Amino acid sequence: MSASVNAVETLGLTKHFGSFVAVDRVDFYIPRGEIFGLLGPNGAGKTTTIRMLCGLLKPSEGRATVLGHDVAREPEEIKRRIGYMSQKFALYNDLTALENIRFYAEVYGVARAERAERVADLIAMAGLEDHAGVLTRSLSGAWRQRLALACAIVHRPPMLFLDEATAGVDPVSRREFWDLIYSMAAEGTSVLATTHYMDEAEYCNTIGMMYQGQLIAVASPDTLKDKLPGMLLQIDCDQPAAAERLVDGLPGVIDAAVHGVWLHAMVRDAGVIASVRNAITGGGYPVRSIEETLPSLEDVFITMVAQRRGAEAAPDAGTGD
């Protein structure tokens, strides 16, 4: 076993399914005790990446280690030492919450002498005291999520993988779930979480943004925002979706996208504002205000994807990597 200070390390990690490249030469590492988020749309390669790291899929190329163990050579050792929770975590509906935790404690080999205390601790951690005797099928999605987390960490794994674990859960419950993850990380647990919720990525120490199987950026949320080129404009106008088509593609406009009732436009500098305003008003849509605003991670991701697509569409795009 490696003495690496990193819980996870990947180098050129790649997975092919026939001619389709699901994960393409992915490099990143997760220091022990940190939360790493893989952010991207459905189909970006996040789940395939996490399944390779959990020892469930063998890489086609490259290498990766989890807690010092090679994912290709030691998958069973990795499975014993990690916790894994997905949107479809296998809870048993005919068992109560308490019985589910007891069952997983036995499956994961928690010593009999320690089981009662460990199960009680997890019931308290997840706030399930008033639901311990309730059949799992009768629990709400948020309570099932808390129960699934308790079952996934019953054996005190030093590494936890969360694959779209909060999908379909309301925002308040998602925040409460992340409070539990924060407390675990503070105690030394390393976490890799995949998500397509941009707000969730803000909870991570480091974010890896995935697009079409490739990792297009790896940095902290604040660093990713600071590295955005130019300035972000928030435009209040009539029919922002129609205005987007007028703005996107203007000289100096990197990208434009509708955000709720506003139009966001990433521009190279303030000198572009006048042409943006003129294009929208000239198209028949009154502009009430144009203000510079701080970018969200959604703005970062959209801009990076737009830049990647622009590079791929360039005449010499095929001459480089």
N, C-alpha and C positions, 0 to 999 in steps of 0.2 A: 504494500500500500504506500502511496506517495505521501510525503509530509507537506504537501502543498497547502498554502494558507487559503487557497480558493476551494469553495465547495463544488463548483462546476467549472470546467475548462473545455472549450471546443476549439478545434483547429480544422478548417476546411470541411466541416460537417456537411455531408451531402446525402440526399436520399432520392433515388430514381424509382418510379413505378413504370416499368417499360420505358418508353421514350419520354415520358413526362418527368420533369425535374421538380419535385415538390419542395425540396430544400437545397439551396445552391451555395455551397462553400461558406458556411456560416461560422464566424469567429466571435466568441465573447467569453467572458469569465465572470463568476459571481463570487466575491469575497465571502468568507464565512460570516454569518450573521447579518447579511444584507438582503434587501428585497429587490429583485430584478424583474422587470415587467417586459414581456414580449407583446408589443402593440401592433395591431394591424387588422385589416378587414378579414372576413371569412374567406378561406382559400389562400391566405398569404403564406401558409407553411408553419404556423405556430403549433398546431396540435401534432403535426408530424415531428417537429423538433422535440417537443416535450416527450413524445412516445419513445423516441430514440434515447433520450436521456434517462427515461425510466426503465430502460432495458426491455421494452416491449417491441421495438423494431430495431433491426440491425442496420447500421449505416451502410450505404453503398460505397462511400468514399469518406476520407478524413477520419478524425478520431475525436473522442470526447471522454472525459473522466468525470465521475460524480463521487464526491467524498474520497477521491484518490483511486477509485476503481474504474477500470476501462469498461465502457458500455458494451463493446463487442465481445470481450473475453470474460467478463464477470457480471453478466446481467442479473443472475440470481442473487449475488451478494448485494447488488444495488437495490433490488426489490425489497430485501429484508431490512434495509437501513433507511429507506425513504418513506414519506407519507405522500399519497397521491389522491387528489380529489378532483373530480370533473363535474360537469353539469349533470351527468347521469350516474353519479356515484351510487353504488349498489347497496342501498338500504333495503331491509326486509320489512315489507309493509305489514306483515302479520305479527311482527314483534313490536313491543313497546320501545320507546326511546332508550330506556334503561337496558332492556334485553339486547338491543342492537349493540350498545357499547360493550356489554359483557361478552357478547359473541365475538366481536372484533378483538377484544382483549385476549381471548383464548386463541383465536386464529393467529394473532401476531406473537403469541408466546409470552405474554406478560406473566411473570411468576405468580403462582396461585396466592402466595402470601401477600403480594402487593396489589392484587386485582381490586379488592374492595375499595381500598383507599384511592387508587388511580381512577376508578370509575366515578367515585364520589367527587373527586377533584374536577373531572371533566364535566360532570353534570353542573357543578357550580360555575366553572369557567364559561360554559355555553349558556348559562342562565336558564337551564332546563328543569329547575327544581319543580316547577308547577306542571311540567309536561312529561316527567319521567315515566309515569304510568300510562301515558296515552299511546294508543296504537299509531305507528308511524304513518299509516295511510290517512290518519285524521289530522296530521300536523299541517300547518300552512307551509308554503314554500320557504319562507324565511326561517322557520323553526327546523324544517328538514335540512336546510343548509347548515345551520349550527350543529345539528346532530351529525351530519356527514363529516364536518370538520373534526368533531370530537372523536369519531370512529377512525378517521385518517391519522390522528396523532396519538392514539391510545398507547402506542409503544415508544413514545418520546423520540420520534425520528429527528435527527439533526438537520435533515433536508426535507422541505415540503414543496411539492409540485401542485399548483392549482391551475387546472385547465378550464377556462371559461366557467369557473366555479360559481360566479354570481349572476350568470345569465338568467333573465326572467325574474329577478328579485327587485323589489322596489328600492328607490334610492336611499331611503332612510335605513332600511335593513342592510343594504350594501355597505353603507358607512359603518354601521355597527359591526358588521363582519370584519371590515378592515381594521377596526379598533382591536379586535381579537388577534389579527395577524401581526399588528404592530407590537402587541404585548409579547407575542412569541418571538419575534425578531429581537426584541430588547433582551430576551433571555438567551440569545445565541442561535436560534433556529435560522437557517438560510431558507429563502423562499424564491421560487420562480413562479410567476403568475402570468398566464396568457389572458388577454382581454381585448375586446374591441370597443370597450367603453373608455373614451378618452379621459374622462374625469378620474377614473380609477388609476390610470397610469401616474397621476400626480402623487399617489401614495408611495410610489417606488423610489428607491435610492437611485437606480439607474434604469433607463428604458432602452430597449432595442426595438427599433421600428422595422417591421417586416413588410415587404411588398413583392409579390410574385416570387416567393421562395428565397429572396435575398434580404440580408440585413442592410438597410440603407442608411442607418444612423444608430450610434450607441453613445449615450451620454446621460447626464442627469436632466430632469425636466427643465430646470432653469437654464442649463447650458444650451440645450436644444433651442429654446426660445431666443436666447441671446445671439445665437449663430445665424438666425434668419437674416437674409439679405434685405436691405431697404427698410421700408416702413409699412405698417399695416393700417389701412384706412377702413373705418366703419362708416358706411354710407346709409343715410336714412332717405329713402326715395320711394316713389310709387312703383309698384310691381318690380321688386328686386330681382325676381327670376328673369324677367325680360331685360332688365338693365344689365344683368350679368352677361348676357350674350353680346351687348354693345361694348362692354368694357374689356372682356376677355380677348386678348390678342392685340390690344392697343400697344403701341411702342412704349416701353417702360413699365408695362404691367406684367408682373411675373405670373400672377394667377388671380382669379376671382371666384368667389363661391358665396352662395346664400347661407346666412346664419340666422335662423329664425326670421324676424321681420326686417333684418338688415342685410345689406350686401357688404361683404368683406373683400377688399382688393389689396393684394400685396404689390407695392410699387417700388421702383428703384430709388426714388427720392421725391421730395416735396414738389419738384418741378413738374411732376406728372399730374398733380391734382387738378389743374385747370383743364387739361385735355379729358380727364375722367368725367369731370362735371359737364363739360360741353357735350361729350358723347351721349351722356344720359339725358340731359335736357333736350338736346337736339333730336333724340329719338322719341320725344313726347312724354317723358316721365319726369315730373318736377322733383328736384333735389332739395330736401329740407335742411340737411346738414352733412358735412364731411369732416370727420374727426380722426385723428390718429388714436389708435387703441393698442393695448397690450395683447400680444398673440396668445391664443390658447394652444394646447397640444394638437387640437384638431387643425388649427391654422398651420402649425408646423408640418404636420403630416401631409396635408393637402398640398402645401408649397413644395415639399420635397418630392412628392409623387409627380407634380407638374414639371419640376426640373428634370426628373429622371425620364419622363416621357419626352420632354423636349430634346434631351440628349440622344435618346434612341431614334428620334425622328430626324435628327440632323443628317446632312448628306454623308458625313464621314463617321457616322455612329458605329458602323461596322468595323472600323479600323482599330478601335481600342477595346478595353475591357469594360 
